[in-house]
Amino acid sequence: MPKDTLPVTVRIDKEQYLEFVDEGWETAEHYTYKRSDTVVNLSSDQLTGESYSTVTETLTVGGENLVSKVREYASYKIEAGRPVIETIQTYTLVGDTMPKPE
């Protein structure tokens, strides 16, 4: 998403998000996903929690790699005995988006 100033905030609903995902996969040649630096904190009553992690996605389109590296923050609660995500926020890690050699 080209933009001259940072940060950029985008709000879309679930249906719009799923449409964008479907459209993007039609042109994808290769895709990798990596989650690292994950931390999960549970409340003392274990009914709520938070997680933090770094997500790196690489999508190849037209022979070029598009890399997205974000820090993800999520909050959870227990509903009917199952964990439910309440919120997810991501912050792009600008300047650190190229994959490192493994």
Biopython code that builds the backbone (N, CA, C, O; Angstrom):
import numpy as np
from Bio.PDB.StructureBuilder import StructureBuilder

atoms = [
    (1, "MET", "N", (0.853, -1.165, 0.000)),
    (1, "MET", "CA", (0.000, 0.000, 0.000)),
    (1, "MET", "C", (0.897, 1.225, 0.000)),
    (1, "MET", "O", (1.448, 1.588, 1.039)),
    (2, "PRO", "N", (1.051, 1.868, -1.153)),
    (2, "PRO", "CA", (1.918, 3.056, -1.214)),
    (2, "PRO", "C", (1.377, 4.195, -0.360)),
    (2, "PRO", "O", (0.183, 4.496, -0.391)),
    (3, "LYS", "N", (2.255, 4.816, 0.393)),
    (3, "LYS", "CA", (1.867, 5.953, 1.235)),
    (3, "LYS", "C", (3.128, 6.739, 1.553)),
    (3, "LYS", "O", (4.168, 6.154, 1.853)),
    (4, "ASP", "N", (3.042, 8.065, 1.488)),
    (4, "ASP", "CA", (4.204, 8.913, 1.726)),
    (4, "ASP", "C", (4.554, 9.048, 3.196)),
    (4, "ASP", "O", (5.725, 9.198, 3.542)),
    (5, "THR", "N", (3.545, 8.996, 4.074)),
    (5, "THR", "CA", (3.805, 9.181, 5.493)),
    (5, "THR", "C", (3.403, 7.934, 6.266)),
    (5, "THR", "O", (2.475, 7.224, 5.879)),
    (6, "LEU", "N", (4.095, 7.677, 7.341)),
    (6, "LEU", "CA", (3.813, 6.528, 8.207)),
    (6, "LEU", "C", (3.493, 7.030, 9.597)),
    (6, "LEU", "O", (3.972, 8.111, 9.941)),
    (7, "PRO", "N", (2.742, 6.357, 10.411)),
    (7, "PRO", "CA", (2.133, 5.059, 10.127)),
    (7, "PRO", "C", (0.850, 5.204, 9.319)),
    (7, "PRO", "O", (0.282, 6.292, 9.214)),
    (8, "VAL", "N", (0.410, 4.103, 8.759)),
    (8, "VAL", "CA", (-0.824, 4.043, 7.989)),
    (8, "VAL", "C", (-1.795, 3.144, 8.754)),
    (8, "VAL", "O", (-1.418, 2.058, 9.195)),
    (9, "THR", "N", (-3.021, 3.582, 8.911)),
    (9, "THR", "CA", (-4.046, 2.776, 9.570)),
    (9, "THR", "C", (-5.069, 2.360, 8.537)),
    (9, "THR", "O", (-5.584, 3.187, 7.783)),
    (10, "VAL", "N", (-5.360, 1.067, 8.508)),
    (10, "VAL", "CA", (-6.353, 0.532, 7.585)),
    (10, "VAL", "C", (-7.371, -0.247, 8.387)),
    (10, "VAL", "O", (-7.011, -1.094, 9.205)),
    (11, "ARG", "N", (-8.635, 0.034, 8.158)),
    (11, "ARG", "CA", (-9.706, -0.698, 8.827)),
    (11, "ARG", "C", (-10.606, -1.294, 7.755)),
    (11, "ARG", "O", (-11.182, -0.572, 6.940)),
    (12, "ILE", "N", (-10.721, -2.623, 7.763)),
    (12, "ILE", "CA", (-11.615, -3.302, 6.838)),
    (12, "ILE", "C", (-12.380, -4.363, 7.619)),
    (12, "ILE", "O", (-11.908, -4.852, 8.646)),
    (13, "ASP", "N", (-13.550, -4.708, 7.129)),
    (13, "ASP", "CA", (-14.303, -5.751, 7.822)),
    (13, "ASP", "C", (-13.870, -7.133, 7.320)),
    (13, "ASP", "O", (-13.110, -7.240, 6.358)),
    (14, "LYS", "N", (-14.346, -8.159, 7.962)),
    (14, "LYS", "CA", (-13.930, -9.528, 7.665)),
    (14, "LYS", "C", (-14.186, -9.904, 6.206)),
    (14, "LYS", "O", (-13.338, -10.528, 5.569)),
    (15, "GLU", "N", (-15.352, -9.527, 5.674)),
    (15, "GLU", "CA", (-15.691, -9.885, 4.299)),
    (15, "GLU", "C", (-14.742, -9.221, 3.299)),
    (15, "GLU", "O", (-14.299, -9.860, 2.345)),
    (16, "GLN", "N", (-14.430, -7.938, 3.515)),
    (16, "GLN", "CA", (-13.488, -7.244, 2.635)),
    (16, "GLN", "C", (-12.115, -7.915, 2.699)),
    (16, "GLN", "O", (-11.468, -8.123, 1.672)),
    (17, "TYR", "N", (-11.680, -8.249, 3.905)),
    (17, "TYR", "CA", (-10.373, -8.883, 4.085)),
    (17, "TYR", "C", (-10.319, -10.192, 3.308)),
    (17, "TYR", "O", (-9.352, -10.442, 2.589)),
    (18, "LEU", "N", (-11.342, -11.030, 3.443)),
    (18, "LEU", "CA", (-11.346, -12.317, 2.762)),
    (18, "LEU", "C", (-11.371, -12.155, 1.244)),
    (18, "LEU", "O", (-10.762, -12.952, 0.530)),
    (19, "GLU", "N", (-12.070, -11.128, 0.740)),
    (19, "GLU", "CA", (-12.063, -10.848, -0.698)),
    (19, "GLU", "C", (-10.656, -10.479, -1.171)),
    (19, "GLU", "O", (-10.203, -10.969, -2.206)),
    (20, "PHE", "N", (-9.959, -9.614, -0.417)),
    (20, "PHE", "CA", (-8.598, -9.229, -0.772)),
    (20, "PHE", "C", (-7.670, -10.441, -0.782)),
    (20, "PHE", "O", (-6.836, -10.583, -1.676)),
    (21, "VAL", "N", (-7.817, -11.298, 0.201)),
    (21, "VAL", "CA", (-6.977, -12.496, 0.275)),
    (21, "VAL", "C", (-7.206, -13.374, -0.947)),
    (21, "VAL", "O", (-6.244, -13.823, -1.569)),
    (22, "ASP", "N", (-8.469, -13.627, -1.305)),
    (22, "ASP", "CA", (-8.780, -14.454, -2.476)),
    (22, "ASP", "C", (-8.186, -13.864, -3.751)),
    (22, "ASP", "O", (-7.615, -14.591, -4.564)),
    (23, "GLU", "N", (-8.316, -12.544, -3.930)),
    (23, "GLU", "CA", (-7.772, -11.891, -5.119)),
    (23, "GLU", "C", (-6.256, -12.018, -5.175)),
    (23, "GLU", "O", (-5.689, -12.253, -6.242)),
    (24, "GLY", "N", (-5.603, -11.866, -4.036)),
    (24, "GLY", "CA", (-4.144, -11.949, -3.991)),
    (24, "GLY", "C", (-3.616, -13.332, -4.306)),
    (24, "GLY", "O", (-2.590, -13.461, -4.975)),
    (25, "TRP", "N", (-4.284, -14.356, -3.845)),
    (25, "TRP", "CA", (-3.817, -15.726, -4.087)),
    (25, "TRP", "C", (-3.877, -16.098, -5.558)),
    (25, "TRP", "O", (-3.121, -16.962, -6.000)),
    (26, "GLU", "N", (-4.766, -15.460, -6.334)),
    (26, "GLU", "CA", (-4.879, -15.775, -7.756)),
    (26, "GLU", "C", (-3.585, -15.463, -8.507)),
    (26, "GLU", "O", (-3.290, -16.113, -9.510)),
    (27, "THR", "N", (-2.810, -14.484, -8.044)),
    (27, "THR", "CA", (-1.582, -14.081, -8.732)),
    (27, "THR", "C", (-0.317, -14.601, -8.050)),
    (27, "THR", "O", (0.786, -14.362, -8.541)),
    (28, "ALA", "N", (-0.458, -15.294, -6.947)),
    (28, "ALA", "CA", (0.713, -15.747, -6.184)),
    (28, "ALA", "C", (1.415, -16.909, -6.877)),
    (28, "ALA", "O", (0.778, -17.853, -7.343)),
    (29, "GLU", "N", (2.756, -16.819, -6.934)),
    (29, "GLU", "CA", (3.575, -17.903, -7.467)),
    (29, "GLU", "C", (4.173, -18.738, -6.338)),
    (29, "GLU", "O", (4.387, -19.941, -6.493)),
    (30, "HIS", "N", (4.441, -18.095, -5.202)),
    (30, "HIS", "CA", (5.028, -18.782, -4.051)),
    (30, "HIS", "C", (4.711, -17.966, -2.800)),
    (30, "HIS", "O", (4.586, -16.743, -2.864)),
    (31, "TYR", "N", (4.582, -18.647, -1.667)),
    (31, "TYR", "CA", (4.243, -17.967, -0.419)),
    (31, "TYR", "C", (4.928, -18.679, 0.741)),
    (31, "TYR", "O", (4.914, -19.908, 0.812)),
    (32, "THR", "N", (5.525, -17.916, 1.647)),
    (32, "THR", "CA", (6.047, -18.468, 2.895)),
    (32, "THR", "C", (5.549, -17.613, 4.057)),
    (32, "THR", "O", (5.306, -16.414, 3.918)),
    (33, "TYR", "N", (5.408, -18.267, 5.201)),
    (33, "TYR", "CA", (4.898, -17.627, 6.416)),
    (33, "TYR", "C", (5.770, -18.099, 7.572)),
    (33, "TYR", "O", (6.030, -19.293, 7.723)),
    (34, "LYS", "N", (6.215, -17.154, 8.379)),
    (34, "LYS", "CA", (7.028, -17.509, 9.540)),
    (34, "LYS", "C", (6.607, -16.655, 10.724)),
    (34, "LYS", "O", (6.484, -15.436, 10.605)),
    (35, "ARG", "N", (6.385, -17.297, 11.871)),
    (35, "ARG", "CA", (6.068, -16.598, 13.119)),
    (35, "ARG", "C", (7.238, -16.853, 14.075)),
    (35, "ARG", "O", (7.666, -17.992, 14.257)),
    (36, "SER", "N", (7.745, -15.776, 14.681)),
    (36, "SER", "CA", (8.886, -15.915, 15.599)),
    (36, "SER", "C", (8.718, -14.961, 16.775)),
    (36, "SER", "O", (7.791, -14.153, 16.811)),
    (37, "ASP", "N", (9.630, -15.070, 17.735)),
    (37, "ASP", "CA", (9.640, -14.178, 18.909)),
    (37, "ASP", "C", (8.281, -14.154, 19.608)),
    (37, "ASP", "O", (7.808, -13.092, 20.013)),
    (38, "THR", "N", (7.653, -15.324, 19.750)),
    (38, "THR", "CA", (6.307, -15.405, 20.312)),
    (38, "THR", "C", (6.344, -15.431, 21.838)),
    (38, "THR", "O", (7.121, -16.167, 22.446)),
    (39, "VAL", "N", (5.482, -14.606, 22.440)),
    (39, "VAL", "CA", (5.308, -14.559, 23.892)),
    (39, "VAL", "C", (3.808, -14.606, 24.163)),
    (39, "VAL", "O", (3.041, -13.870, 23.543)),
    (40, "VAL", "N", (3.385, -15.474, 25.092)),
    (40, "VAL", "CA", (1.978, -15.554, 25.482)),
    (40, "VAL", "C", (1.894, -15.296, 26.980)),
    (40, "VAL", "O", (2.598, -15.932, 27.764)),
    (41, "ASN", "N", (1.031, -14.361, 27.378)),
    (41, "ASN", "CA", (0.813, -14.044, 28.783)),
    (41, "ASN", "C", (-0.638, -14.344, 29.130)),
    (41, "ASN", "O", (-1.552, -13.842, 28.476)),
    (42, "LEU", "N", (-0.854, -15.165, 30.162)),
    (42, "LEU", "CA", (-2.199, -15.469, 30.639)),
    (42, "LEU", "C", (-2.468, -14.715, 31.930)),
    (42, "LEU", "O", (-1.561, -14.494, 32.732)),
    (43, "SER", "N", (-3.724, -14.319, 32.125)),
    (43, "SER", "CA", (-4.101, -13.689, 33.386)),
    (43, "SER", "C", (-4.052, -14.738, 34.495)),
    (43, "SER", "O", (-4.036, -15.937, 34.216)),
    (44, "SER", "N", (-4.028, -14.294, 35.738)),
    (44, "SER", "CA", (-3.937, -15.236, 36.858)),
    (44, "SER", "C", (-5.145, -16.167, 36.929)),
    (44, "SER", "O", (-5.016, -17.304, 37.384)),
    (45, "ASP", "N", (-6.323, -15.704, 36.484)),
    (45, "ASP", "CA", (-7.499, -16.587, 36.477)),
    (45, "ASP", "C", (-7.587, -17.419, 35.193)),
    (45, "ASP", "O", (-8.492, -18.241, 35.043)),
    (46, "GLN", "N", (-6.647, -17.204, 34.272)),
    (46, "GLN", "CA", (-6.545, -17.911, 32.999)),
    (46, "GLN", "C", (-7.798, -17.763, 32.126)),
    (46, "GLN", "O", (-8.103, -18.647, 31.326)),
    (47, "LEU", "N", (-8.518, -16.656, 32.276)),
    (47, "LEU", "CA", (-9.703, -16.402, 31.457)),
    (47, "LEU", "C", (-9.439, -15.392, 30.341)),
    (47, "LEU", "O", (-10.252, -15.240, 29.430)),
    (48, "THR", "N", (-8.307, -14.707, 30.416)),
    (48, "THR", "CA", (-7.908, -13.773, 29.367)),
    (48, "THR", "C", (-6.408, -13.914, 29.146)),
    (48, "THR", "O", (-5.693, -14.484, 29.969)),
    (49, "GLY", "N", (-5.956, -13.392, 28.038)),
    (49, "GLY", "CA", (-4.534, -13.459, 27.744)),
    (49, "GLY", "C", (-4.160, -12.523, 26.617)),
    (49, "GLY", "O", (-5.017, -11.936, 25.956)),
    (50, "GLU", "N", (-2.853, -12.396, 26.410)),
    (50, "GLU", "CA", (-2.298, -11.583, 25.332)),
    (50, "GLU", "C", (-1.154, -12.364, 24.696)),
    (50, "GLU", "O", (-0.491, -13.167, 25.353)),
    (51, "SER", "N", (-0.937, -12.120, 23.421)),
    (51, "SER", "CA", (0.230, -12.702, 22.765)),
    (51, "SER", "C", (0.912, -11.637, 21.920)),
    (51, "SER", "O", (0.285, -10.687, 21.452)),
    (52, "TYR", "N", (2.204, -11.821, 21.741)),
    (52, "TYR", "CA", (3.031, -10.927, 20.955)),
    (52, "TYR", "C", (3.913, -11.800, 20.083)),
    (52, "TYR", "O", (4.458, -12.792, 20.566)),
    (53, "SER", "N", (4.069, -11.457, 18.813)),
    (53, "SER", "CA", (4.959, -12.216, 17.944)),
    (53, "SER", "C", (5.321, -11.388, 16.721)),
    (53, "SER", "O", (4.700, -10.364, 16.432)),
    (54, "THR", "N", (6.341, -11.856, 16.010)),
    (54, "THR", "CA", (6.754, -11.247, 14.759)),
    (54, "THR", "C", (6.337, -12.184, 13.637)),
    (54, "THR", "O", (6.640, -13.377, 13.667)),
    (55, "VAL", "N", (5.638, -11.637, 12.645)),
    (55, "VAL", "CA", (5.162, -12.429, 11.512)),
    (55, "VAL", "C", (5.844, -11.911, 10.247)),
    (55, "VAL", "O", (5.785, -10.720, 9.939)),
    (56, "THR", "N", (6.496, -12.830, 9.512)),
    (56, "THR", "CA", (7.118, -12.494, 8.239)),
    (56, "THR", "C", (6.452, -13.313, 7.148)),
    (56, "THR", "O", (6.440, -14.543, 7.205)),
    (57, "GLU", "N", (5.899, -12.633, 6.159)),
    (57, "GLU", "CA", (5.279, -13.296, 5.018)),
    (57, "GLU", "C", (6.000, -12.850, 3.754)),
    (57, "GLU", "O", (6.281, -11.666, 3.572)),
    (58, "THR", "N", (6.296, -13.810, 2.881)),
    (58, "THR", "CA", (6.918, -13.509, 1.598)),
    (58, "THR", "C", (6.028, -14.068, 0.506)),
    (58, "THR", "O", (5.700, -15.254, 0.503)),
    (59, "LEU", "N", (5.640, -13.208, -0.420)),
    (59, "LEU", "CA", (4.770, -13.582, -1.530)),
    (59, "LEU", "C", (5.523, -13.270, -2.821)),
    (59, "LEU", "O", (6.018, -12.158, -3.001)),
    (60, "THR", "N", (5.608, -14.249, -3.716)),
    (60, "THR", "CA", (6.264, -14.030, -5.001)),
    (60, "THR", "C", (5.192, -13.826, -6.069)),
    (60, "THR", "O", (4.327, -14.677, -6.274)),
    (61, "VAL", "N", (5.270, -12.675, -6.748)),
    (61, "VAL", "CA", (4.342, -12.328, -7.823)),
    (61, "VAL", "C", (5.177, -11.761, -8.967)),
    (61, "VAL", "O", (5.969, -10.841, -8.765)),
    (62, "GLY", "N", (5.001, -12.307, -10.161)),
    (62, "GLY", "CA", (5.758, -11.818, -11.313)),
    (62, "GLY", "C", (7.255, -11.950, -11.131)),
    (62, "GLY", "O", (8.020, -11.146, -11.663)),
    (63, "GLY", "N", (7.683, -12.966, -10.377)),
    (63, "GLY", "CA", (9.110, -13.196, -10.142)),
    (63, "GLY", "C", (9.719, -12.318, -9.075)),
    (63, "GLY", "O", (10.908, -12.453, -8.790)),
    (64, "GLU", "N", (8.961, -11.426, -8.474)),
    (64, "GLU", "CA", (9.479, -10.535, -7.428)),
    (64, "GLU", "C", (8.934, -10.932, -6.072)),
    (64, "GLU", "O", (7.761, -11.282, -5.943)),
    (65, "ASN", "N", (9.793, -10.876, -5.055)),
    (65, "ASN", "CA", (9.374, -11.174, -3.686)),
    (65, "ASN", "C", (8.828, -9.920, -3.022)),
    (65, "ASN", "O", (9.471, -8.871, -3.017)),
    (66, "LEU", "N", (7.632, -10.048, -2.461)),
    (66, "LEU", "CA", (7.025, -8.987, -1.660)),
    (66, "LEU", "C", (7.083, -9.462, -0.217)),
    (66, "LEU", "O", (6.530, -10.511, 0.114)),
    (67, "VAL", "N", (7.741, -8.707, 0.636)),
    (67, "VAL", "CA", (7.958, -9.134, 2.014)),
    (67, "VAL", "C", (7.209, -8.217, 2.966)),
    (67, "VAL", "O", (7.290, -6.993, 2.869)),
    (68, "SER", "N", (6.477, -8.836, 3.888)),
    (68, "SER", "CA", (5.776, -8.097, 4.934)),
    (68, "SER", "C", (6.264, -8.627, 6.265)),
    (68, "SER", "O", (6.178, -9.825, 6.531)),
    (69, "LYS", "N", (6.774, -7.743, 7.098)),
    (69, "LYS", "CA", (7.231, -8.137, 8.430)),
    (69, "LYS", "C", (6.549, -7.235, 9.435)),
    (69, "LYS", "O", (6.728, -6.018, 9.409)),
    (70, "VAL", "N", (5.754, -7.837, 10.335)),
    (70, "VAL", "CA", (4.982, -7.056, 11.295)),
    (70, "VAL", "C", (5.139, -7.618, 12.697)),
    (70, "VAL", "O", (5.444, -8.796, 12.879)),
    (71, "ARG", "N", (4.927, -6.769, 13.672)),
    (71, "ARG", "CA", (4.818, -7.188, 15.074)),
    (71, "ARG", "C", (3.329, -7.287, 15.349)),
    (71, "ARG", "O", (2.595, -6.319, 15.152)),
    (72, "GLU", "N", (2.874, -8.457, 15.806)),
    (72, "GLU", "CA", (1.454, -8.695, 16.024)),
    (72, "GLU", "C", (1.148, -8.780, 17.514)),
    (72, "GLU", "O", (1.850, -9.455, 18.268)),
    (73, "TYR", "N", (0.089, -8.086, 17.927)),
    (73, "TYR", "CA", (-0.397, -8.097, 19.303)),
    (73, "TYR", "C", (-1.834, -8.589, 19.278)),
    (73, "TYR", "O", (-2.650, -8.063, 18.520)),
    (74, "ALA", "N", (-2.158, -9.584, 20.087)),
    (74, "ALA", "CA", (-3.518, -10.123, 20.117)),
    (74, "ALA", "C", (-3.972, -10.274, 21.564)),
    (74, "ALA", "O", (-3.170, -10.533, 22.461)),
    (75, "SER", "N", (-5.281, -10.106, 21.771)),
    (75, "SER", "CA", (-5.857, -10.365, 23.095)),
    (75, "SER", "C", (-6.912, -11.456, 22.945)),
    (75, "SER", "O", (-7.582, -11.562, 21.917)),
    (76, "TYR", "N", (-7.041, -12.261, 23.994)),
    (76, "TYR", "CA", (-7.920, -13.428, 23.977)),
    (76, "TYR", "C", (-8.789, -13.454, 25.224)),
    (76, "TYR", "O", (-8.464, -12.845, 26.244)),
    (77, "LYS", "N", (-9.896, -14.170, 25.120)),
    (77, "LYS", "CA", (-10.701, -14.473, 26.300)),
    (77, "LYS", "C", (-11.258, -15.886, 26.105)),
    (77, "LYS", "O", (-11.309, -16.402, 24.989)),
    (78, "ILE", "N", (-11.670, -16.493, 27.211)),
    (78, "ILE", "CA", (-12.255, -17.827, 27.153)),
    (78, "ILE", "C", (-13.770, -17.685, 27.069)),
    (78, "ILE", "O", (-14.390, -17.047, 27.920)),
    (79, "GLU", "N", (-14.362, -18.286, 26.035)),
    (79, "GLU", "CA", (-15.815, -18.333, 25.876)),
    (79, "GLU", "C", (-16.210, -19.792, 25.689)),
    (79, "GLU", "O", (-15.700, -20.470, 24.797)),
    (80, "ALA", "N", (-17.112, -20.268, 26.526)),
    (80, "ALA", "CA", (-17.583, -21.656, 26.436)),
    (80, "ALA", "C", (-16.416, -22.639, 26.425)),
    (80, "ALA", "O", (-16.444, -23.645, 25.716)),
    (81, "GLY", "N", (-15.389, -22.334, 27.220)),
    (81, "GLY", "CA", (-14.254, -23.238, 27.346)),
    (81, "GLY", "C", (-13.233, -23.175, 26.223)),
    (81, "GLY", "O", (-12.283, -23.958, 26.208)),
    (82, "ARG", "N", (-13.417, -22.249, 25.275)),
    (82, "ARG", "CA", (-12.485, -22.149, 24.152)),
    (82, "ARG", "C", (-11.893, -20.748, 24.065)),
    (82, "ARG", "O", (-12.580, -19.769, 24.356)),
    (83, "PRO", "N", (-10.609, -20.638, 23.663)),
    (83, "PRO", "CA", (-10.021, -19.307, 23.493)),
    (83, "PRO", "C", (-10.591, -18.622, 22.253)),
    (83, "PRO", "O", (-10.714, -19.232, 21.191)),
    (84, "VAL", "N", (-10.939, -17.336, 22.408)),
    (84, "VAL", "CA", (-11.488, -16.534, 21.322)),
    (84, "VAL", "C", (-10.635, -15.276, 21.204)),
    (84, "VAL", "O", (-10.366, -14.614, 22.206)),
    (85, "ILE", "N", (-10.210, -14.943, 19.987)),
    (85, "ILE", "CA", (-9.445, -13.723, 19.757)),
    (85, "ILE", "C", (-10.393, -12.540, 19.848)),
    (85, "ILE", "O", (-11.412, -12.499, 19.158)),
    (86, "GLU", "N", (-10.058, -11.579, 20.697)),
    (86, "GLU", "CA", (-10.855, -10.350, 20.814)),
    (86, "GLU", "C", (-10.340, -9.271, 19.882)),
    (86, "GLU", "O", (-11.119, -8.640, 19.167)),
    (87, "THR", "N", (-9.017, -9.052, 19.884)),
    (87, "THR", "CA", (-8.419, -8.021, 19.031)),
    (87, "THR", "C", (-7.089, -8.513, 18.483)),
    (87, "THR", "O", (-6.396, -9.320, 19.102)),
    (88, "ILE", "N", (-6.755, -8.004, 17.308)),
    (88, "ILE", "CA", (-5.425, -8.210, 16.722)),
    (88, "ILE", "C", (-4.973, -6.867, 16.179)),
    (88, "ILE", "O", (-5.714, -6.199, 15.457)),
    (89, "GLN", "N", (-3.762, -6.477, 16.525)),
    (89, "GLN", "CA", (-3.153, -5.265, 15.986)),
    (89, "GLN", "C", (-1.802, -5.653, 15.423)),
    (89, "GLN", "O", (-1.097, -6.480, 16.002)),
    (90, "THR", "N", (-1.435, -5.054, 14.285)),
    (90, "THR", "CA", (-0.106, -5.288, 13.735)),
    (90, "THR", "C", (0.562, -3.960, 13.433)),
    (90, "THR", "O", (-0.089, -2.980, 13.073)),
    (91, "TYR", "N", (1.870, -3.953, 13.586)),
    (91, "TYR", "CA", (2.677, -2.774, 13.301)),
    (91, "TYR", "C", (3.796, -3.200, 12.368)),
    (91, "TYR", "O", (4.583, -4.088, 12.695)),
    (92, "THR", "N", (3.864, -2.562, 11.198)),
    (92, "THR", "CA", (4.887, -2.896, 10.216)),
    (92, "THR", "C", (6.259, -2.532, 10.764)),
    (92, "THR", "O", (6.458, -1.450, 11.317)),
    (93, "LEU", "N", (7.186, -3.444, 10.603)),
    (93, "LEU", "CA", (8.556, -3.206, 11.027)),
    (93, "LEU", "C", (9.312, -2.611, 9.839)),
    (93, "LEU", "O", (9.983, -3.324, 9.093)),
    (94, "VAL", "N", (9.192, -1.310, 9.680)),
    (94, "VAL", "CA", (9.783, -0.590, 8.552)),
    (94, "VAL", "C", (11.300, -0.667, 8.660)),
    (94, "VAL", "O", (11.875, -0.506, 9.737)),
    (95, "GLY", "N", (11.934, -0.919, 7.513)),
    (95, "GLY", "CA", (13.393, -0.981, 7.481)),
    (95, "GLY", "C", (13.943, -2.347, 7.839)),
    (95, "GLY", "O", (15.156, -2.552, 7.788)),
    (96, "ASP", "N", (13.093, -3.274, 8.196)),
    (96, "ASP", "CA", (13.553, -4.608, 8.564)),
    (96, "ASP", "C", (12.649, -5.643, 7.882)),
    (96, "ASP", "O", (12.136, -6.552, 8.535)),
    (97, "THR", "N", (12.460, -5.500, 6.575)),
    (97, "THR", "CA", (11.509, -6.354, 5.884)),
    (97, "THR", "C", (12.147, -7.333, 4.896)),
    (97, "THR", "O", (11.434, -8.039, 4.183)),
    (98, "MET", "N", (13.436, -7.382, 4.848)),
    (98, "MET", "CA", (14.064, -8.346, 3.955)),
    (98, "MET", "C", (14.388, -9.623, 4.719)),
    (98, "MET", "O", (14.895, -9.564, 5.840)),
    (99, "PRO", "N", (14.099, -10.777, 4.121)),
    (99, "PRO", "CA", (14.391, -12.031, 4.823)),
    (99, "PRO", "C", (15.889, -12.190, 5.036)),
    (99, "PRO", "O", (16.692, -11.828, 4.176)),
    (100, "LYS", "N", (16.245, -12.723, 6.163)),
    (100, "LYS", "CA", (17.641, -12.970, 6.485)),
    (100, "LYS", "C", (18.025, -14.369, 5.989)),
    (100, "LYS", "O", (17.210, -15.289, 6.060)),
    (101, "PRO", "N", (19.239, -14.538, 5.493)),
    (101, "PRO", "CA", (19.678, -15.869, 5.045)),
    (101, "PRO", "C", (19.608, -16.865, 6.212)),
    (101, "PRO", "O", (19.929, -16.534, 7.353)),
    (102, "GLU", "N", (19.182, -18.083, 5.895)),
    (102, "GLU", "CA", (19.081, -19.093, 6.967)),
    (102, "GLU", "C", (20.238, -20.054, 6.902)),
    (102, "GLU", "O", (20.326, -20.970, 7.719)),
]
sb = StructureBuilder()
sb.init_structure("model")
sb.init_model(0)
sb.init_chain("A")
sb.init_seg("    ")
for serial, (resi, resn, name, xyz) in enumerate(atoms, 1):
    if name == "N":
        sb.init_residue(resn, " ", resi, " ")
    sb.init_atom(name, np.array(xyz, "f"), 0.0, 1.0, " ", f" {name:<3s}", serial, name[0])
structure = sb.get_structure()
